[in-house]
Structures are given as C-alpha cells and as structure tokens.
C-alpha cells in the first residue's frame, strides 16, 4: 500500500474518499474542486486517470485492510463508484463508522442489499416495489425445470454478484437451453417481453432532501447488452413519468439512501413500470447531465454525501449520450490516449477515459450532444461516433 501523497486531510475542507478507480471515480474527482472538496481515491494503479484527477491517491486493493485504514484516516466521508465492495471492507468501514472515525454514504446497509441480486430482488418484493417475477435457484435440474414452469420461457438468468455491462446475464430461450444454464446459485427472472428500458436518477441528501433527473430512454448494444445510447428526456407520457419518478423515490427512501441512485426500469405494454436494478452510485445513464443540466449527477452526488445543499437538476436542453465502446480499430489507436475532453462536430463533447489496455466492448469514453430535440442530439452523437471509427481505421 502506497500513498500518492503523505499529507493529512485538510482540516478546512471536507475530504471525500472514493472506493473504485474507474471513469465514475475520475468524473467525481473532476467535479470536486468547484465544491471546494478534496478527494482521495483508493486504486490499484496510482497512474490511472482517476488517481491523476484526485487530490491524492492510496494504492491498494479494495480488500487491502491497511489501504482502507489509510483511506479512513484521511477522509471525512467515504463513498463508492461501484457497489461490489468486498465483505471484509464493508465490515472495516462499519467498525470505523461506529467509532466515529468516518461517515459512509450511501449507507453500507444499502450497498449490502444492492450488490447481491438475490438480496436486491427479495428486498424489492418485500417493500412492495414493482419488479418482475423471479426465482432464486441453486442450479439443481429439478429447480430449473420448475422455474421454467413457474415463470415461462424465455428466462433471464443473472449472476448474483459482479454482473455489469452485459456480463453475468444470459437468456434461456426454452426448456432445452436449461442445459446451458450456469451452475451454482443464480437468479432466474421472467422475460420482460416487449419492453423499453428507462432510468431515473434520484439524489437524496443526508438531511433527506431529494431531487431527481427525469426519465431517460436507454438503448443497448444487442450482442453484448452494454448501454449504447441515452436520450433525455425520455419519450414517455406524463402518467409514465410520474409513475417512474414516484417508484424511484420510494425505493431510495426505503433504502435511506444518500447520494445518487440509478434506478433502471422496464416500461412494458399498458404503461406499466417495473424496477430492473438499482445502482447505489452515479450511473452511466446520467453522463449527459455534465453538459445538459444545471448541476451534473457527479456534483449532486458529492453535494449529497458531503452534506451540502443539493443543486438544481433541471434539464437545460434535450440531450443524447453515446458510449464509445472499444472496437478492434479503437483498441489499436487507444494505447496512448490520455483522459480528457475534446470538441466534436456540431458542438458535441467527447470524453475520453484514458483506459489502457483497451478491451473489446470496454467503455473508452462517451459522446454528449445537446440540441433542440432528442432526435437531433442523437443524430449528432451518431455522426461523431462514425467519425471516430473512420479516423481509427485510417492507416
């Protein structure tokens, strides 16, 4: 475990510790100076973009007790850019919080519920929060067969932990495909059928003050189920918007949440809204807020966890965001690309995450555009995506 700097926390500033060192952590660190907040990031790589953006960094794994202890000693509050915080680290943070050494937001109890899909689904059902029917199955053939009879086909199988960006999810189309199901304990969920995917971001402060970013439409890359585009606002009726926002608020309040929560939802026929998953952190569906809203999701999360007054989440203009997913051409070109932003065509903004090495379908950055309509903004981000690919293919 090593420190980027040995300085103690500044007694005149709130210092926010961040567990996780991906692009979400980097973007949180970039939003902190405007709020006069210091950031300390826990990272495996002191040279990563998130570490470079932070006020200081502690090098160590998420389950490195010495590194976590150093983070606790340096910070007033600790938050997370990912929910898969190790069990031992949660226990260490809980003991530190009980001793009055640090505050952790979102609450560790919320992290424990939401990082495990079985716990999350059961919690949703117990709290009467609309979600699709499901079965927790230990992999026995008789259980799988019964799940098929109970839920019908196709079935969606989800790993209980660690699944994101299309990983840990597969579709079982018929009874014969049960032979291809993953072993061990997993969750089997009823397939949503003809549906759209939308998301609402709820922000809740330490004092219970709440605000939100309105529903957005999400589309996914078909083969890998990775988020492809987001458009804001979502093309939904006032009735659906009200139902989605109310459902998201109820969920976050039931968790006693503090910070930004990404509430992903299925919109089914008949305008019925069901919670798919909840992420206790800033979320890919909210990246557009940097350019399109008065206060971004990253600023709002820091405000919430640091105990500051929440900002204005209003959407200034319709917007669209497209993830820059790694293709073979971009993999070759991205080796030495640093993190940062650049201007694209038609006033688009391109954010690069400085990820190297690049893996196929990994998120290397995102493109955001604002316009007079979501259709126009989507057109701009698609044009910029095509340009980026064409330039990567040049010899």
Residue, then its C-alpha position, 0 to 999 in steps of 0.5 A: x500500500x502506497x500513498x500518492x501523497x503523505x499529507x493529512x486531510x485538510x482540516x478546512x475542507x471536507x475530504x471525500x474518499x472514493x472506493x473504485x478507480x474507474x471513469x465514475x471515480x475520475x468524473x467525481x474527482x473532476x467535479x470536486x474542486x468547484x465544491x471546494x472538496x478534496x478527494x482521495x481515491x483508493x486504486x490499484x494503479x496510482x497512474x490511472x486517470x482517476x488517481x491523476x484527477x484526485x487530490x491524492x491517491x492510496x494504492x491498494x486493493x479494495x480488500x487491502x485492510x491497511x489501504x482502507x485504514x489509510x483511506x479512513x484516516x484521511x477522509x471525512x466521508x467515504x463513498x463508492x463508484x461501484x457497489x461490489x465492495x468486498x465483505x471484509x471492507x464493508x465490515x472495516x468501514x462499519x467498525x470505523x463508522x461506529x467509532x466515529x472515525x468516518x461517515x459512509x454514504x450511501x449507507x453500507x446497509x444499502x450497498x449490502x442489499x444492492x450488490x447481491x441480486x438475490x438480496x436486491x430482488x427479495x428486498x424489492x418484493x418485500x417493500x412492495x416495489x414493482x419488479x418482475x417475477x423471479x426465482x432464486x435457484x441453486x442450479x439443481x435440474x429439478x429447480x430449473x425445470x420448475x422455474x421454467x414452469x413457474x415463470x415461462x420461457x424465455x428466462x433471464x438468468x443473472x449472476x448474483x454478484x459482479x454482473x455489469x455491462x452485459x456480463x453475468x446475464x444470459x437468456x434461456x430461450x426454452x426448456x432445452x437451453x436449461x442445459x446451458x444454464x450456469x451452475x451454482x446459485x443464480x437468479x432466474x427472472x421472467x422475460x420482460x417481453x416487449x419492453x423499453x428500458x428507462x432510468x431515473x436518477x434520484x439524489x437524496x441528501x443526508x438531511x433527506x432532501x431529494x431531487x431527481x433527473x427525469x426519465x431517460x430512454x436507454x438503448x443497448x448494444x444487442x450482442x453484448x447488452x452494454x448501454x449504447x445510447x441515452x436520450x433525455x428526456x425520455x419519450x414517455x407520457x406524463x402518467x409514465x413519468x410520474x409513475x417512474x419518478x414516484x417508484x424511484x423515490x420510494x425505493x431510495x427512501x426505503x433504502x435511506x439512501x444518500x447520494x445518487x441512485x440509478x434506478x433502471x426500469x422496464x416500461x412494458x405494454x399498458x404503461x406499466x413500470x417495473x424496477x430492473x436494478x438499482x445502482x447505489x452510485x452515479x450511473x452511466x445513464x446520467x453522463x449527459x447531465x455534465x453538459x445538459x443540466x444545471x448541476x451534473x449527477x457527479x456534483x449532486x452526488x458529492x453535494x449529497x454525501x458531503x452534506x451540502x445543499x443539493x443543486x438544481x437538476x433541471x434539464x437545460x436542453x434535450x440531450x443524447x449520450x453515446x458510449x464509445x465502446x472499444x472496437x478492434x480499430x479503437x483498441x489499436x489507436x487507444x494505447x496512448x490516449x490520455x483522459x480528457x475532453x475534446x470538441x466534436x462536430x456540431x458542438x458535441x463533447x467527447x470524453x475520453x477515459x484514458x483506459x489502457x489496455x483497451x478491451x473489446x466492448x470496454x467503455x473508452x469514453x462517451x459522446x454528449x450532444x445537446x440540441x433542440x430535440x432528442x432526435x437531433x442530439x442523437x443524430x449528432x452523437x451518431x455522426x461523431x461516433x462514425x467519425x471516430x471509427x473512420x479516423x481509427x481505421x485510417x492507416 
